[in-house]
């Protein structure tokens, strides 16, 4: 049986979560290769349609961080 490798989309705020992820990269920390980061101006503008379209595109999980 093949190992399950979920496709995770992280919708992150430019000024908060993305900055932290960028800093982690500068420190040579790594995150799993199955995580895709989508940089947004503000996660407060994420609408339900964005989440539904992301699932429709094949994501198994979504992280909204801001």
C-alpha positions in Angstrom: 0.0 0.0 0.0 1.5 3.4 -1.0 2.1 6.0 1.7 -0.4 8.8 1.8 1.1 12.1 0.9 -1.6 14.8 1.3 -1.5 18.0 -0.8 -1.6 20.9 1.6 -2.1 24.6 0.6 -1.1 27.3 3.1 -2.9 30.6 2.5 -0.7 33.1 4.4 -0.7 36.8 5.2 2.1 38.8 3.6 3.0 40.7 6.8 2.5 37.9 9.4 2.7 34.3 8.5 4.7 34.7 5.2 7.3 36.8 7.0 7.7 34.0 9.6 8.0 31.4 6.9 10.6 33.5 5.1 12.5 33.9 8.3 12.4 30.1 8.9 13.8 29.6 5.4 16.6 32.1 6.2 17.4 29.9 9.3 17.6 26.9 7.0 14.5 25.3 8.6 12.5 23.1 6.3 8.8 22.3 5.9 7.4 19.3 4.0 7.5 19.3 0.2 3.8 18.6 0.0 3.0 22.1 1.4 2.4 24.9 -1.1 2.4 28.4 0.1 0.0 31.0 -1.4 0.9 34.6 -0.3 -2.1 36.8 0.2 -2.2 40.5 1.1 -4.5 39.7 4.0 -6.0 36.4 5.0 -9.0 38.4 6.3 -10.1 38.7 2.6 -10.2 34.9 2.1 -13.7 34.0 1.0 -15.4 30.6 1.1 -15.2 30.5 -2.7 -11.3 30.6 -2.5 -11.4 27.6 -0.1 -13.8 25.6 -2.3 -11.9 26.3 -5.5 -8.7 25.2 -3.8 -10.3 21.9 -2.8 -11.7 21.6 -6.3 -8.2 22.0 -7.7 -7.0 19.0 -5.7 -5.9 20.1 -2.3 -6.5 17.7 0.6 -6.1 20.3 3.3 -5.9 24.1 3.6 -4.2 26.2 6.3 -5.2 29.8 6.5 -2.7 31.7 8.7 -2.6 35.4 9.3 
